[in-house]
Amino acid sequence: MEQDAPSPSSKLSFLEALFACDSLVEASQLGVEWLARSAGVRQVAIALVDLERPGGARLAFAAAHGFDANDVSALSIDLEEREHPIVQALTAPRPLPIPPSAFQGTRLAFAGGRCTAYPLPFPGRPERDAIGLVLLGATSLDPQVRWVFGVLGRKLVDLRTLRVLATTEKRLDRERALLQSILKSVPDPVLLTDPEGRLVIANPRAELYFASEEDESEGRRRAVALNNMLFSAALSRHAIEGSELARRELPLVDPSDGSDRLFELMSAPISTPDGKGIVSVLRNVTDLQLAAQEIEENYRRLRVAEAEVRAERDRLDLIIDSVVDPIIVTDANGGMIMTNAPAERLFTASADAPIEEILRVRANDAHFSSHVANLFFLDPGSRFRGELGLLDPKTAAQVPVEAISGKVLSAHGEVTALVTILHDLTEQMEKNALYEELKKASSLLEEKVRDATAELVRQNELLQRQALELEAASSAKSQFLANMSHEFRTPLNAILGYTSMMLQGVSGPLPPAIVRQLTRIDSNGRHLLTIINDILDIARIEAGRMPLNLVRFAAVDLVKEVLAELEPLIARAKLDVRAELGKSVPPLRTDRAKVKQIIMNLISNALKFTPKGEVLVSVRLEKRRGSSNVVIAVTDTGIGIAPKDQETVFQDFRQVDNSPTRLYGGTGLGLAICRRLANVLGGDIRLVSKVDHGSTFTLILPSKGAPAPPKGGAR
């Protein structure tokens, strides 16, 4: 039966309860109960690594579902039982099936006889550092169970960390108290001073020589002052010499009786939480000074004798220790008699080292002994080269080495020693493997580059064909519009001419009804002529044949002129039309007629689409990044334009309202022509609008003038 996925509120409640837990067992039991209740798990048990249990680390079962609680709580597995399947699951790289034999002798039994162990790892660390296991009867995990494993594992790690921190803090408190007791019980003066020589910590014996109170005798205070002066001078010499650990004699005065005392001063710099300091220990050597002089003389003679004996050995040790590769010298029986530091790391382990490290050292020694045994069967003058597989005792990493061995013979030709140099082959093998991987990656990359290049060539050819087709279609469209515009305009001009003549009375007086009809014909004909001229302008712009008449004029005067010509339209609109004309706007050098056409269209649209309110026309100079533009803005409080339609209004034959019952007429060419004309003049038109709050159309023209017109297009 499939379990429904728990709701987010159920997960949130589980997380709140889990984060409120303050013990490993409680958190484990909460995770088990949630798996049983929300994920449908019938049998599950959680075992945690207990590092604090007397007798050694063990894997103890902390929580379970589907089993008797007494049977589960009594189970405990020693982590030293490395062959135990459950212990092996802790270091397994993936979930490990557990056979029924693992629970032999217990009452713990999973349905079907088998279960799977899933490690609970530390977050962001390898799975071999697991803090516990989840034994699950199911053979596969759904996402809900995986989610529980993740959050439960992190919570258990946090709780384990808090327990370790609490234990560490208690241990530090005990060590701090022990240190204070030790300092008080030490018979020698012990002092800690700051870099300026001020006394920070002193045991009672040190206070006897270096501390005094105001109510003590004058003689004692002077003796203490003298001692502090001598001590500060000694510390100053130590700071100047810069030695890590300084030993020197320090004469002091006993403040109790004024007698002279000779101390051996041992000082060393340390780092404290408040900064750096110097710890000093003074040992009374007054009675030992003469005896020390006698002993020193005897040792001097001994050192001279030993120096001659050690000279050769020191040179040999220096040579061996300076070599990076491990060097081993063995006697005729195969026993090691000399090794350098790199060799010691492979073949020696301290007495308190972990058992795993000791076993790896023994394995290395066995491999090397087998190698040395084969050397005795070689010719005395020959060298042997071979490869050995050793282990790093600390990390258990494989260390492949090349062993180069030779015999050391006595004057009688007897083998006295064997010298072996081990050269680490790890880097060489890694380089070889990396080289092979690079060769494969290079081949794969070359193949992908070839495929990508071929595809890019194909796409470029396709785009070029499409561009040619689009260019031909655009040229044909522009030519068709231009031809049709001329064809329409020729008869229309004749109609308008005859209509004008009849309205002027050339054919005699006409009845009023006929005059009204002819007036309508003339008005609609001129409107149609305007549309045809707009279409012809679009065709010219697209064909790049729009003529430009570049002249120098003032934008402010042009705006005034347009507003004067639109006075009748402004009067009919009954709107408040204002102009803000900048005083420092430089003259423009561009096509005056086309700029006027743009401004007139923008103002006409503002009057047309503003039922009430105002229209503001402003002219200003805008400087930005080393360039300057003349900005002419038309702002209204009209119906506004929705964001989705703000690019549509600049398209040919497009309006915001294209329905047959729209309130406002027009062909939809005005703004399209305005933007195209602005682009031809080297500028642009921008729109900022909000529905029911009005619009601002901004014409931006370069103050330096329009770009060079097409050949034959300027006068």
PyMOL commands that set and color helices and strands:
alter all, ss='L'
color gray80, all
select helices_A, chain A and resi 8-20+24-38+69-73+85-91+100-103+111-113+127-129+143-185+204-210+218-241+289-321+341-347+355-375+426-503+512-543+555-565+567-573+592-608+643-645+648-650+670-680
alter helices_A, ss='H'
color red, helices_A
select strands_A, chain A and resi 44-50+58-65+76-78+96-98+115-120+132-136+190-193+199-202+246-253+260-272+275-284+327-331+336-339+384-391+398-409+415-424+550-553+576-581+588-591+614-624+627-636+684-690+694-702
alter strands_A, ss='S'
color yellow, strands_A
deselect
rebuild
show_as cartoon
